[in-house]
Amino acid sequence: MDFVEIARFSSRLEAETIGHALDQYGIPFVVQSADVGMFGPGMIGTSPAGAQLLVPQDRLDEVRELLNCVVVDLHADEEGAEEEQEEE
């Protein structure tokens, strides 16, 4: 099963929270982050590296639909800026 990034968060705690919300739909997830605090992940707050939420590639569209109301598209601002530049 190939996992792909669906979103990035400022902390592992945020990524884990969203990931566990996918549990009720039977969607597996993986959180990748470089942060490990003295009291475990999530206890150090935000991380400069952030945390990545990965889901199975074959469930990507389903997860996008589920997260659409919760997670802001990271590339939306970039795409909007590019479109504005092209129009000028």
PDB file with SEQRES, HELIX, SHEET and CRYST1 records, atoms N, CA, C and O in Angstrom:
SEQRES   1 A   88  MET ASP PHE VAL GLU ILE ALA ARG PHE SER SER ARG LEU          
SEQRES   2 A   88  GLU ALA GLU THR ILE GLY HIS ALA LEU ASP GLN TYR GLY          
SEQRES   3 A   88  ILE PRO PHE VAL VAL GLN SER ALA ASP VAL GLY MET PHE          
SEQRES   4 A   88  GLY PRO GLY MET ILE GLY THR SER PRO ALA GLY ALA GLN          
SEQRES   5 A   88  LEU LEU VAL PRO GLN ASP ARG LEU ASP GLU VAL ARG GLU          
SEQRES   6 A   88  LEU LEU ASN CYS VAL VAL VAL ASP LEU HIS ALA ASP GLU          
SEQRES   7 A   88  GLU GLY ALA GLU GLU GLU GLN GLU GLU GLU                      
HELIX    1 AA1 ARG A   12  ASP A   23  1                                  12    
HELIX    2 AA2 GLN A   57  ARG A   59  5                                   3    
HELIX    3 AA3 LEU A   60  LEU A   67  1                                   8    
HELIX    4 AA4 ALA A   76  GLU A   87  1                                  12    
SHEET    1 AA1 3 PHE A   3  PHE A   9  0                                        
SHEET    2 AA1 3 ALA A  51  PRO A  56 -1                                        
SHEET    3 AA1 3 VAL A  30  SER A  33 -1                                        
CRYST1    1.000    1.000    1.000  90.00  90.00  90.00 P 1           1          
ATOM      1  N   MET A   1       0.850  -1.170   0.000  1.00  0.00           N  
ATOM      2  CA  MET A   1       0.000   0.000   0.000  1.00  0.00           C  
ATOM      3  C   MET A   1       0.895   1.232   0.000  1.00  0.00           C  
ATOM      4  O   MET A   1       1.738   1.393   0.882  1.00  0.00           O  
ATOM      5  N   ASP A   2       0.713   2.094  -0.982  1.00  0.00           N  
ATOM      6  CA  ASP A   2       1.490   3.328  -1.078  1.00  0.00           C  
ATOM      7  C   ASP A   2       0.762   4.458  -0.362  1.00  0.00           C  
ATOM      8  O   ASP A   2      -0.422   4.697  -0.600  1.00  0.00           O  
ATOM      9  N   PHE A   3       1.486   5.155   0.523  1.00  0.00           N  
ATOM     10  CA  PHE A   3       0.923   6.291   1.234  1.00  0.00           C  
ATOM     11  C   PHE A   3       1.447   7.575   0.618  1.00  0.00           C  
ATOM     12  O   PHE A   3       2.613   7.655   0.233  1.00  0.00           O  
ATOM     13  N   VAL A   4       0.575   8.592   0.524  1.00  0.00           N  
ATOM     14  CA  VAL A   4       0.948   9.891  -0.031  1.00  0.00           C  
ATOM     15  C   VAL A   4       0.497  10.986   0.928  1.00  0.00           C  
ATOM     16  O   VAL A   4      -0.441  10.803   1.704  1.00  0.00           O  
ATOM     17  N   GLU A   5       1.175  12.120   0.863  1.00  0.00           N  
ATOM     18  CA  GLU A   5       0.838  13.248   1.731  1.00  0.00           C  
ATOM     19  C   GLU A   5      -0.478  13.871   1.291  1.00  0.00           C  
ATOM     20  O   GLU A   5      -0.689  14.145   0.110  1.00  0.00           O  
ATOM     21  N   ILE A   6      -1.352  14.088   2.256  1.00  0.00           N  
ATOM     22  CA  ILE A   6      -2.624  14.766   1.987  1.00  0.00           C  
ATOM     23  C   ILE A   6      -2.633  16.167   2.584  1.00  0.00           C  
ATOM     24  O   ILE A   6      -3.305  17.058   2.065  1.00  0.00           O  
ATOM     25  N   ALA A   7      -1.879  16.371   3.687  1.00  0.00           N  
ATOM     26  CA  ALA A   7      -1.855  17.690   4.338  1.00  0.00           C  
ATOM     27  C   ALA A   7      -0.647  17.802   5.249  1.00  0.00           C  
ATOM     28  O   ALA A   7      -0.053  16.807   5.664  1.00  0.00           O  
ATOM     29  N   ARG A   8      -0.301  19.067   5.552  1.00  0.00           N  
ATOM     30  CA  ARG A   8       0.763  19.368   6.524  1.00  0.00           C  
ATOM     31  C   ARG A   8       0.155  20.202   7.643  1.00  0.00           C  
ATOM     32  O   ARG A   8      -0.739  21.021   7.426  1.00  0.00           O  
ATOM     33  N   PHE A   9       0.666  19.969   8.845  1.00  0.00           N  
ATOM     34  CA  PHE A   9       0.172  20.676  10.017  1.00  0.00           C  
ATOM     35  C   PHE A   9       1.352  21.249  10.780  1.00  0.00           C  
ATOM     36  O   PHE A   9       2.493  20.841  10.566  1.00  0.00           O  
ATOM     37  N   SER A  10       1.079  22.195  11.673  1.00  0.00           N  
ATOM     38  CA  SER A  10       2.169  22.812  12.428  1.00  0.00           C  
ATOM     39  C   SER A  10       2.638  21.945  13.584  1.00  0.00           C  
ATOM     40  O   SER A  10       3.702  22.197  14.149  1.00  0.00           O  
ATOM     41  N   SER A  11       1.857  20.919  13.947  1.00  0.00           N  
ATOM     42  CA  SER A  11       2.278  20.032  15.023  1.00  0.00           C  
ATOM     43  C   SER A  11       1.806  18.603  14.761  1.00  0.00           C  
ATOM     44  O   SER A  11       0.859  18.370  14.009  1.00  0.00           O  
ATOM     45  N   ARG A  12       2.486  17.662  15.395  1.00  0.00           N  
ATOM     46  CA  ARG A  12       2.086  16.253  15.303  1.00  0.00           C  
ATOM     47  C   ARG A  12       0.693  16.066  15.891  1.00  0.00           C  
ATOM     48  O   ARG A  12      -0.103  15.290  15.364  1.00  0.00           O  
ATOM     49  N   LEU A  13       0.396  16.769  16.976  1.00  0.00           N  
ATOM     50  CA  LEU A  13      -0.896  16.638  17.634  1.00  0.00           C  
ATOM     51  C   LEU A  13      -2.043  16.953  16.663  1.00  0.00           C  
ATOM     52  O   LEU A  13      -3.039  16.231  16.623  1.00  0.00           O  
ATOM     53  N   GLU A  14      -1.902  18.017  15.892  1.00  0.00           N  
ATOM     54  CA  GLU A  14      -2.937  18.372  14.913  1.00  0.00           C  
ATOM     55  C   GLU A  14      -3.093  17.273  13.862  1.00  0.00           C  
ATOM     56  O   GLU A  14      -4.210  16.873  13.533  1.00  0.00           O  
ATOM     57  N   ALA A  15      -1.975  16.795  13.343  1.00  0.00           N  
ATOM     58  CA  ALA A  15      -2.017  15.754  12.312  1.00  0.00           C  
ATOM     59  C   ALA A  15      -2.639  14.473  12.855  1.00  0.00           C  
ATOM     60  O   ALA A  15      -3.440  13.834  12.173  1.00  0.00           O  
ATOM     61  N   GLU A  16      -2.276  14.095  14.081  1.00  0.00           N  
ATOM     62  CA  GLU A  16      -2.832  12.887  14.696  1.00  0.00           C  
ATOM     63  C   GLU A  16      -4.336  13.039  14.923  1.00  0.00           C  
ATOM     64  O   GLU A  16      -5.093  12.086  14.736  1.00  0.00           O  
ATOM     65  N   THR A  17      -4.761  14.218  15.322  1.00  0.00           N  
ATOM     66  CA  THR A  17      -6.186  14.462  15.561  1.00  0.00           C  
ATOM     67  C   THR A  17      -6.994  14.261  14.285  1.00  0.00           C  
ATOM     68  O   THR A  17      -8.018  13.577  14.296  1.00  0.00           O  
ATOM     69  N   ILE A  18      -6.539  14.853  13.193  1.00  0.00           N  
ATOM     70  CA  ILE A  18      -7.238  14.691  11.915  1.00  0.00           C  
ATOM     71  C   ILE A  18      -7.144  13.242  11.454  1.00  0.00           C  
ATOM     72  O   ILE A  18      -8.122  12.684  10.957  1.00  0.00           O  
ATOM     73  N   GLY A  19      -5.976  12.631  11.616  1.00  0.00           N  
ATOM     74  CA  GLY A  19      -5.807  11.240  11.215  1.00  0.00           C  
ATOM     75  C   GLY A  19      -6.770  10.319  11.939  1.00  0.00           C  
ATOM     76  O   GLY A  19      -7.363   9.431  11.327  1.00  0.00           O  
ATOM     77  N   HIS A  20      -6.929  10.523  13.237  1.00  0.00           N  
ATOM     78  CA  HIS A  20      -7.832   9.663  13.999  1.00  0.00           C  
ATOM     79  C   HIS A  20      -9.294   9.900  13.627  1.00  0.00           C  
ATOM     80  O   HIS A  20     -10.127   9.012  13.808  1.00  0.00           O  
ATOM     81  N   ALA A  21      -9.613  11.076  13.115  1.00  0.00           N  
ATOM     82  CA  ALA A  21     -10.969  11.311  12.618  1.00  0.00           C  
ATOM     83  C   ALA A  21     -11.247  10.424  11.401  1.00  0.00           C  
ATOM     84  O   ALA A  21     -12.394  10.061  11.141  1.00  0.00           O  
ATOM     85  N   LEU A  22     -10.185  10.078  10.654  1.00  0.00           N  
ATOM     86  CA  LEU A  22     -10.341   9.193   9.487  1.00  0.00           C  
ATOM     87  C   LEU A  22     -10.597   7.747   9.912  1.00  0.00           C  
ATOM     88  O   LEU A  22     -11.104   6.947   9.126  1.00  0.00           O  
ATOM     89  N   ASP A  23     -10.245   7.413  11.154  1.00  0.00           N  
ATOM     90  CA  ASP A  23     -10.456   6.054  11.662  1.00  0.00           C  
ATOM     91  C   ASP A  23     -11.903   5.601  11.524  1.00  0.00           C  
ATOM     92  O   ASP A  23     -12.165   4.446  11.192  1.00  0.00           O  
ATOM     93  N   GLN A  24     -12.842   6.506  11.778  1.00  0.00           N  
ATOM     94  CA  GLN A  24     -14.250   6.118  11.726  1.00  0.00           C  
ATOM     95  C   GLN A  24     -14.706   5.747  10.312  1.00  0.00           C  
ATOM     96  O   GLN A  24     -15.774   5.161  10.135  1.00  0.00           O  
ATOM     97  N   TYR A  25     -13.900   6.088   9.319  1.00  0.00           N  
ATOM     98  CA  TYR A  25     -14.196   5.711   7.934  1.00  0.00           C  
ATOM     99  C   TYR A  25     -13.339   4.526   7.479  1.00  0.00           C  
ATOM    100  O   TYR A  25     -13.376   4.130   6.314  1.00  0.00           O  
ATOM    101  N   GLY A  26     -12.572   3.970   8.414  1.00  0.00           N  
ATOM    102  CA  GLY A  26     -11.725   2.830   8.084  1.00  0.00           C  
ATOM    103  C   GLY A  26     -10.547   3.185   7.207  1.00  0.00           C  
ATOM    104  O   GLY A  26     -10.034   2.334   6.480  1.00  0.00           O  
ATOM    105  N   ILE A  27     -10.110   4.436   7.266  1.00  0.00           N  
ATOM    106  CA  ILE A  27      -9.001   4.910   6.437  1.00  0.00           C  
ATOM    107  C   ILE A  27      -7.734   4.926   7.281  1.00  0.00           C  
ATOM    108  O   ILE A  27      -7.652   5.670   8.258  1.00  0.00           O  
ATOM    109  N   PRO A  28      -6.748   4.114   6.916  1.00  0.00           N  
ATOM    110  CA  PRO A  28      -5.482   4.133   7.655  1.00  0.00           C  
ATOM    111  C   PRO A  28      -4.703   5.413   7.364  1.00  0.00           C  
ATOM    112  O   PRO A  28      -4.891   6.039   6.321  1.00  0.00           O  
ATOM    113  N   PHE A  29      -3.841   5.789   8.278  1.00  0.00           N  
ATOM    114  CA  PHE A  29      -3.027   6.987   8.079  1.00  0.00           C  
ATOM    115  C   PHE A  29      -1.676   6.815   8.752  1.00  0.00           C  
ATOM    116  O   PHE A  29      -1.491   5.954   9.611  1.00  0.00           O  
ATOM    117  N   VAL A  30      -0.738   7.657   8.338  1.00  0.00           N  
ATOM    118  CA  VAL A  30       0.593   7.711   8.934  1.00  0.00           C  
ATOM    119  C   VAL A  30       0.914   9.182   9.147  1.00  0.00           C  
ATOM    120  O   VAL A  30       0.635  10.019   8.288  1.00  0.00           O  
ATOM    121  N   VAL A  31       1.499   9.490  10.294  1.00  0.00           N  
ATOM    122  CA  VAL A  31       1.960  10.845  10.555  1.00  0.00           C  
ATOM    123  C   VAL A  31       3.479  10.814  10.599  1.00  0.00           C  
ATOM    124  O   VAL A  31       4.077  10.018  11.324  1.00  0.00           O  
ATOM    125  N   GLN A  32       4.093  11.691   9.814  1.00  0.00           N  
ATOM    126  CA  GLN A  32       5.552  11.811   9.819  1.00  0.00           C  
ATOM    127  C   GLN A  32       5.927  13.178  10.357  1.00  0.00           C  
ATOM    128  O   GLN A  32       5.412  14.201   9.907  1.00  0.00           O  
ATOM    129  N   SER A  33       6.829  13.180  11.325  1.00  0.00           N  
ATOM    130  CA  SER A  33       7.272  14.429  11.921  1.00  0.00           C  
ATOM    131  C   SER A  33       8.620  14.210  12.585  1.00  0.00           C  
ATOM    132  O   SER A  33       8.932  13.115  13.052  1.00  0.00           O  
ATOM    133  N   ALA A  34       9.407  15.265  12.617  1.00  0.00           N  
ATOM    134  CA  ALA A  34      10.730  15.175  13.232  1.00  0.00           C  
ATOM    135  C   ALA A  34      10.675  15.501  14.721  1.00  0.00           C  
ATOM    136  O   ALA A  34      11.695  15.405  15.404  1.00  0.00           O  
ATOM    137  N   ASP A  35       9.515  15.881  15.236  1.00  0.00           N  
ATOM    138  CA  ASP A  35       9.446  16.306  16.628  1.00  0.00           C  
ATOM    139  C   ASP A  35       9.241  15.149  17.596  1.00  0.00           C  
ATOM    140  O   ASP A  35       8.375  14.298  17.391  1.00  0.00           O  
ATOM    141  N   VAL A  36      10.024  15.128  18.620  1.00  0.00           N  
ATOM    142  CA  VAL A  36       9.836  14.201  19.736  1.00  0.00           C  
ATOM    143  C   VAL A  36      10.242  14.975  20.982  1.00  0.00           C  
ATOM    144  O   VAL A  36      11.424  15.237  21.208  1.00  0.00           O  
ATOM    145  N   GLY A  37       9.255  15.334  21.779  1.00  0.00           N  
ATOM    146  CA  GLY A  37       9.525  16.115  22.982  1.00  0.00           C  
ATOM    147  C   GLY A  37       9.893  15.230  24.155  1.00  0.00           C  
ATOM    148  O   GLY A  37       9.827  14.004  24.070  1.00  0.00           O  
ATOM    149  N   MET A  38      10.277  15.856  25.241  1.00  0.00           N  
ATOM    150  CA  MET A  38      10.668  15.139  26.445  1.00  0.00           C  
ATOM    151  C   MET A  38       9.519  14.292  26.988  1.00  0.00           C  
ATOM    152  O   MET A  38       9.739  13.228  27.567  1.00  0.00           O  
ATOM    153  N   PHE A  39       8.296  14.773  26.796  1.00  0.00           N  
ATOM    154  CA  PHE A  39       7.124  14.057  27.283  1.00  0.00           C  
ATOM    155  C   PHE A  39       6.387  13.358  26.154  1.00  0.00           C  
ATOM    156  O   PHE A  39       5.230  12.971  26.320  1.00  0.00           O  
ATOM    157  N   GLY A  40       7.029  13.190  25.019  1.00  0.00           N  
ATOM    158  CA  GLY A  40       6.418  12.509  23.876  1.00  0.00           C  
ATOM    159  C   GLY A  40       5.963  13.493  22.819  1.00  0.00           C  
ATOM    160  O   GLY A  40       5.921  14.700  23.054  1.00  0.00           O  
ATOM    161  N   PRO A  41       5.623  12.968  21.651  1.00  0.00           N  
ATOM    162  CA  PRO A  41       5.198  13.835  20.557  1.00  0.00           C  
ATOM    163  C   PRO A  41       3.920  14.579  20.927  1.00  0.00           C  
ATOM    164  O   PRO A  41       3.056  14.053  21.629  1.00  0.00           O  
ATOM    165  N   GLY A  42       3.822  15.781  20.451  1.00  0.00           N  
ATOM    166  CA  GLY A  42       2.643  16.581  20.713  1.00  0.00           C  
ATOM    167  C   GLY A  42       2.784  17.493  21.909  1.00  0.00           C  
ATOM    168  O   GLY A  42       2.047  18.472  22.026  1.00  0.00           O  
ATOM    169  N   MET A  43       3.706  17.198  22.793  1.00  0.00           N  
ATOM    170  CA  MET A  43       3.860  17.991  23.993  1.00  0.00           C  
ATOM    171  C   MET A  43       4.722  19.229  23.769  1.00  0.00           C  
ATOM    172  O   MET A  43       4.767  20.115  24.623  1.00  0.00           O  
ATOM    173  N   ILE A  44       5.403  19.298  22.631  1.00  0.00           N  
ATOM    174  CA  ILE A  44       6.267  20.455  22.415  1.00  0.00           C  
ATOM    175  C   ILE A  44       5.589  21.549  21.614  1.00  0.00           C  
ATOM    176  O   ILE A  44       6.200  22.585  21.351  1.00  0.00           O  
ATOM    177  N   GLY A  45       4.347  21.346  21.221  1.00  0.00           N  
ATOM    178  CA  GLY A  45       3.638  22.364  20.456  1.00  0.00           C  
ATOM    179  C   GLY A  45       4.013  22.298  18.990  1.00  0.00           C  
ATOM    180  O   GLY A  45       4.198  21.217  18.430  1.00  0.00           O  
ATOM    181  N   THR A  46       4.124  23.457  18.379  1.00  0.00           N  
ATOM    182  CA  THR A  46       4.418  23.493  16.951  1.00  0.00           C  
ATOM    183  C   THR A  46       5.867  23.124  16.686  1.00  0.00           C  
ATOM    184  O   THR A  46       6.737  23.268  17.544  1.00  0.00           O  
ATOM    185  N   SER A  47       6.095  22.650  15.488  1.00  0.00           N  
ATOM    186  CA  SER A  47       7.429  22.243  15.069  1.00  0.00           C  
ATOM    187  C   SER A  47       7.788  22.999  13.807  1.00  0.00           C  
ATOM    188  O   SER A  47       6.947  23.136  12.919  1.00  0.00           O  
ATOM    189  N   PRO A  48       9.012  23.493  13.699  1.00  0.00           N  
ATOM    190  CA  PRO A  48       9.412  24.187  12.470  1.00  0.00           C  
ATOM    191  C   PRO A  48       9.265  23.300  11.231  1.00  0.00           C  
ATOM    192  O   PRO A  48       8.973  23.786  10.139  1.00  0.00           O  
ATOM    193  N   ALA A  49       9.470  22.006  11.414  1.00  0.00           N  
ATOM    194  CA  ALA A  49       9.350  21.075  10.296  1.00  0.00           C  
ATOM    195  C   ALA A  49       7.904  20.680  10.036  1.00  0.00           C  
ATOM    196  O   ALA A  49       7.588  20.169   8.961  1.00  0.00           O  
ATOM    197  N   GLY A  50       7.028  20.908  10.998  1.00  0.00           N  
ATOM    198  CA  GLY A  50       5.633  20.529  10.851  1.00  0.00           C  
ATOM    199  C   GLY A  50       5.451  19.023  10.895  1.00  0.00           C  
ATOM    200  O   GLY A  50       6.373  18.278  11.228  1.00  0.00           O  
ATOM    201  N   ALA A  51       4.261  18.594  10.557  1.00  0.00           N  
ATOM    202  CA  ALA A  51       3.934  17.173  10.540  1.00  0.00           C  
ATOM    203  C   ALA A  51       3.120  16.885   9.287  1.00  0.00           C  
ATOM    204  O   ALA A  51       2.238  17.658   8.911  1.00  0.00           O  
ATOM    205  N   GLN A  52       3.422  15.778   8.656  1.00  0.00           N  
ATOM    206  CA  GLN A  52       2.731  15.390   7.431  1.00  0.00           C  
ATOM    207  C   GLN A  52       1.729  14.292   7.737  1.00  0.00           C  
ATOM    208  O   GLN A  52       2.029  13.355   8.477  1.00  0.00           O  
ATOM    209  N   LEU A  53       0.543  14.409   7.169  1.00  0.00           N  
ATOM    210  CA  LEU A  53      -0.471  13.367   7.260  1.00  0.00           C  
ATOM    211  C   LEU A  53      -0.488  12.633   5.928  1.00  0.00           C  
ATOM    212  O   LEU A  53      -0.720  13.230   4.877  1.00  0.00           O  
ATOM    213  N   LEU A  54      -0.239  11.329   5.989  1.00  0.00           N  
ATOM    214  CA  LEU A  54      -0.218  10.503   4.782  1.00  0.00           C  
ATOM    215  C   LEU A  54      -1.360   9.498   4.828  1.00  0.00           C  
ATOM    216  O   LEU A  54      -1.692   8.960   5.884  1.00  0.00           O  
ATOM    217  N   VAL A  55      -1.957   9.252   3.659  1.00  0.00           N  
ATOM    218  CA  VAL A  55      -3.061   8.299   3.538  1.00  0.00           C  
ATOM    219  C   VAL A  55      -2.792   7.416   2.319  1.00  0.00           C  
ATOM    220  O   VAL A  55      -1.958   7.756   1.480  1.00  0.00           O  
ATOM    221  N   PRO A  56      -3.495   6.285   2.218  1.00  0.00           N  
ATOM    222  CA  PRO A  56      -3.292   5.427   1.048  1.00  0.00           C  
ATOM    223  C   PRO A  56      -3.635   6.159  -0.249  1.00  0.00           C  
ATOM    224  O   PRO A  56      -4.643   6.860  -0.334  1.00  0.00           O  
ATOM    225  N   GLN A  57      -2.795   5.985  -1.235  1.00  0.00           N  
ATOM    226  CA  GLN A  57      -2.986   6.672  -2.505  1.00  0.00           C  
ATOM    227  C   GLN A  57      -4.340   6.346  -3.132  1.00  0.00           C  
ATOM    228  O   GLN A  57      -4.961   7.208  -3.754  1.00  0.00           O  
ATOM    229  N   ASP A  58      -4.794   5.110  -2.971  1.00  0.00           N  
ATOM    230  CA  ASP A  58      -6.056   4.726  -3.588  1.00  0.00           C  
ATOM    231  C   ASP A  58      -7.279   5.286  -2.859  1.00  0.00           C  
ATOM    232  O   ASP A  58      -8.404   5.097  -3.320  1.00  0.00           O  
ATOM    233  N   ARG A  59      -7.080   5.972  -1.727  1.00  0.00           N  
ATOM    234  CA  ARG A  59      -8.197   6.591  -0.989  1.00  0.00           C  
ATOM    235  C   ARG A  59      -8.053   8.114  -0.939  1.00  0.00           C  
ATOM    236  O   ARG A  59      -8.763   8.798  -0.202  1.00  0.00           O  
ATOM    237  N   LEU A  60      -7.115   8.628  -1.742  1.00  0.00           N  
ATOM    238  CA  LEU A  60      -6.795  10.051  -1.722  1.00  0.00           C  
ATOM    239  C   LEU A  60      -8.009  10.930  -2.015  1.00  0.00           C  
ATOM    240  O   LEU A  60      -8.250  11.898  -1.293  1.00  0.00           O  
ATOM    241  N   ASP A  61      -8.770  10.616  -3.051  1.00  0.00           N  
ATOM    242  CA  ASP A  61      -9.928  11.439  -3.404  1.00  0.00           C  
ATOM    243  C   ASP A  61     -10.975  11.429  -2.288  1.00  0.00           C  
ATOM    244  O   ASP A  61     -11.572  12.460  -1.979  1.00  0.00           O  
ATOM    245  N   GLU A  62     -11.190  10.265  -1.691  1.00  0.00           N  
ATOM    246  CA  GLU A  62     -12.149  10.143  -0.593  1.00  0.00           C  
ATOM    247  C   GLU A  62     -11.722  11.007   0.592  1.00  0.00           C  
ATOM    248  O   GLU A  62     -12.543  11.700   1.192  1.00  0.00           O  
ATOM    249  N   VAL A  63     -10.437  10.960   0.922  1.00  0.00           N  
ATOM    250  CA  VAL A  63      -9.933  11.738   2.053  1.00  0.00           C  
ATOM    251  C   VAL A  63     -10.010  13.228   1.744  1.00  0.00           C  
ATOM    252  O   VAL A  63     -10.363  14.017   2.620  1.00  0.00           O  
ATOM    253  N   ARG A  64      -9.692  13.622   0.537  1.00  0.00           N  
ATOM    254  CA  ARG A  64      -9.796  15.044   0.158  1.00  0.00           C  
ATOM    255  C   ARG A  64     -11.215  15.549   0.384  1.00  0.00           C  
ATOM    256  O   ARG A  64     -11.419  16.640   0.917  1.00  0.00           O  
ATOM    257  N   GLU A  65     -12.177  14.758  -0.020  1.00  0.00           N  
ATOM    258  CA  GLU A  65     -13.574  15.154   0.156  1.00  0.00           C  
ATOM    259  C   GLU A  65     -13.931  15.282   1.635  1.00  0.00           C  
ATOM    260  O   GLU A  65     -14.604  16.232   2.034  1.00  0.00           O  
ATOM    261  N   LEU A  66     -13.479  14.329   2.443  1.00  0.00           N  
ATOM    262  CA  LEU A  66     -13.763  14.368   3.871  1.00  0.00           C  
ATOM    263  C   LEU A  66     -13.099  15.555   4.558  1.00  0.00           C  
ATOM    264  O   LEU A  66     -13.685  16.163   5.454  1.00  0.00           O  
ATOM    265  N   LEU A  67     -11.891  15.881   4.147  1.00  0.00           N  
ATOM    266  CA  LEU A  67     -11.136  16.939   4.806  1.00  0.00           C  
ATOM    267  C   LEU A  67     -11.414  18.324   4.239  1.00  0.00           C  
ATOM    268  O   LEU A  67     -10.952  19.323   4.792  1.00  0.00           O  
ATOM    269  N   ASN A  68     -12.147  18.394   3.168  1.00  0.00           N  
ATOM    270  CA  ASN A  68     -12.389  19.663   2.487  1.00  0.00           C  
ATOM    271  C   ASN A  68     -12.927  20.742   3.425  1.00  0.00           C  
ATOM    272  O   ASN A  68     -12.579  21.913   3.275  1.00  0.00           O  
ATOM    273  N   CYS A  69     -13.763  20.369   4.380  1.00  0.00           N  
ATOM    274  CA  CYS A  69     -14.341  21.360   5.285  1.00  0.00           C  
ATOM    275  C   CYS A  69     -13.459  21.628   6.497  1.00  0.00           C  
ATOM    276  O   CYS A  69     -13.764  22.517   7.292  1.00  0.00           O  
ATOM    277  N   VAL A  70     -12.368  20.875   6.653  1.00  0.00           N  
ATOM    278  CA  VAL A  70     -11.533  21.000   7.846  1.00  0.00           C  
ATOM    279  C   VAL A  70     -10.156  21.575   7.547  1.00  0.00           C  
ATOM    280  O   VAL A  70      -9.655  22.411   8.299  1.00  0.00           O  
ATOM    281  N   VAL A  71      -9.547  21.139   6.464  1.00  0.00           N  
ATOM    282  CA  VAL A  71      -8.173  21.490   6.152  1.00  0.00           C  
ATOM    283  C   VAL A  71      -8.137  22.428   4.955  1.00  0.00           C  
ATOM    284  O   VAL A  71      -8.727  22.137   3.915  1.00  0.00           O  
ATOM    285  N   VAL A  72      -7.452  23.543   5.101  1.00  0.00           N  
ATOM    286  CA  VAL A  72      -7.288  24.490   4.015  1.00  0.00           C  
ATOM    287  C   VAL A  72      -6.264  23.944   3.028  1.00  0.00           C  
ATOM    288  O   VAL A  72      -5.220  23.432   3.430  1.00  0.00           O  
ATOM    289  N   ASP A  73      -6.560  24.053   1.745  1.00  0.00           N  
ATOM    290  CA  ASP A  73      -5.637  23.614   0.709  1.00  0.00           C  
ATOM    291  C   ASP A  73      -4.380  24.468   0.775  1.00  0.00           C  
ATOM    292  O   ASP A  73      -4.434  25.689   0.629  1.00  0.00           O  
ATOM    293  N   LEU A  74      -3.251  23.811   0.996  1.00  0.00           N  
ATOM    294  CA  LEU A  74      -1.985  24.529   1.151  1.00  0.00           C  
ATOM    295  C   LEU A  74      -1.560  25.273  -0.102  1.00  0.00           C  
ATOM    296  O   LEU A  74      -0.833  26.263  -0.019  1.00  0.00           O  
ATOM    297  N   HIS A  75      -1.998  24.816  -1.244  1.00  0.00           N  
ATOM    298  CA  HIS A  75      -1.562  25.407  -2.510  1.00  0.00           C  
ATOM    299  C   HIS A  75      -2.584  26.369  -3.085  1.00  0.00           C  
ATOM    300  O   HIS A  75      -2.354  26.933  -4.155  1.00  0.00           O  
ATOM    301  N   ALA A  76      -3.696  26.574  -2.413  1.00  0.00           N  
ATOM    302  CA  ALA A  76      -4.756  27.435  -2.937  1.00  0.00           C  
ATOM    303  C   ALA A  76      -4.258  28.863  -3.138  1.00  0.00           C  
ATOM    304  O   ALA A  76      -4.540  29.473  -4.169  1.00  0.00           O  
ATOM    305  N   ASP A  77      -3.517  29.407  -2.163  1.00  0.00           N  
ATOM    306  CA  ASP A  77      -3.014  30.767  -2.300  1.00  0.00           C  
ATOM    307  C   ASP A  77      -2.015  30.878  -3.443  1.00  0.00           C  
ATOM    308  O   ASP A  77      -2.020  31.868  -4.175  1.00  0.00           O  
ATOM    309  N   GLU A  78      -1.168  29.883  -3.600  1.00  0.00           N  
ATOM    310  CA  GLU A  78      -0.184  29.890  -4.672  1.00  0.00           C  
ATOM    311  C   GLU A  78      -0.868  29.855  -6.030  1.00  0.00           C  
ATOM    312  O   GLU A  78      -0.489  30.599  -6.935  1.00  0.00           O  
ATOM    313  N   GLU A  79      -1.873  28.999  -6.181  1.00  0.00           N  
ATOM    314  CA  GLU A  79      -2.581  28.880  -7.450  1.00  0.00           C  
ATOM    315  C   GLU A  79      -3.320  30.165  -7.773  1.00  0.00           C  
ATOM    316  O   GLU A  79      -3.329  30.610  -8.921  1.00  0.00           O  
ATOM    317  N   GLY A  80      -3.952  30.773  -6.745  1.00  0.00           N  
ATOM    318  CA  GLY A  80      -4.671  32.023  -6.962  1.00  0.00           C  
ATOM    319  C   GLY A  80      -3.738  33.133  -7.395  1.00  0.00           C  
ATOM    320  O   GLY A  80      -4.083  33.930  -8.267  1.00  0.00           O  
ATOM    321  N   ALA A  81      -2.552  33.194  -6.792  1.00  0.00           N  
ATOM    322  CA  ALA A  81      -1.569  34.219  -7.153  1.00  0.00           C  
ATOM    323  C   ALA A  81      -1.065  34.015  -8.578  1.00  0.00           C  
ATOM    324  O   ALA A  81      -0.871  34.977  -9.321  1.00  0.00           O  
ATOM    325  N   GLU A  82      -0.853  32.749  -8.954  1.00  0.00           N  
ATOM    326  CA  GLU A  82      -0.400  32.457 -10.310  1.00  0.00           C  
ATOM    327  C   GLU A  82      -1.451  32.859 -11.333  1.00  0.00           C  
ATOM    328  O   GLU A  82      -1.114  33.423 -12.374  1.00  0.00           O  
ATOM    329  N   GLU A  83      -2.719  32.578 -11.052  1.00  0.00           N  
ATOM    330  CA  GLU A  83      -3.799  32.930 -11.970  1.00  0.00           C  
ATOM    331  C   GLU A  83      -3.898  34.436 -12.130  1.00  0.00           C  
ATOM    332  O   GLU A  83      -4.109  34.921 -13.241  1.00  0.00           O  
ATOM    333  N   GLU A  84      -3.747  35.193 -11.034  1.00  0.00           N  
ATOM    334  CA  GLU A  84      -3.805  36.642 -11.088  1.00  0.00           C  
ATOM    335  C   GLU A  84      -2.667  37.190 -11.944  1.00  0.00           C  
ATOM    336  O   GLU A  84      -2.871  38.125 -12.718  1.00  0.00           O  
ATOM    337  N   GLN A  85      -1.464  36.612 -11.811  1.00  0.00           N  
ATOM    338  CA  GLN A  85      -0.319  37.076 -12.597  1.00  0.00           C  
ATOM    339  C   GLN A  85      -0.539  36.794 -14.068  1.00  0.00           C  
ATOM    340  O   GLN A  85      -0.165  37.606 -14.915  1.00  0.00           O  
ATOM    341  N   GLU A  86      -1.141  35.654 -14.390  1.00  0.00           N  
ATOM    342  CA  GLU A  86      -1.378  35.295 -15.789  1.00  0.00           C  
ATOM    343  C   GLU A  86      -2.388  36.232 -16.424  1.00  0.00           C  
ATOM    344  O   GLU A  86      -2.282  36.541 -17.611  1.00  0.00           O  
ATOM    345  N   GLU A  87      -3.377  36.692 -15.645  1.00  0.00           N  
ATOM    346  CA  GLU A  87      -4.405  37.599 -16.175  1.00  0.00           C  
ATOM    347  C   GLU A  87      -3.853  38.971 -16.463  1.00  0.00           C  
ATOM    348  O   GLU A  87      -4.348  39.663 -17.353  1.00  0.00           O  
ATOM    349  N   GLU A  88      -2.823  39.385 -15.718  1.00  0.00           N  
ATOM    350  CA  GLU A  88      -2.230  40.720 -15.901  1.00  0.00           C  
ATOM    351  C   GLU A  88      -1.387  40.723 -17.098  1.00  0.00           C  
ATOM    352  O   GLU A  88      -0.795  41.749 -17.433  1.00  0.00           O  
TER     353      GLU A  88                                                      
END                                                                             
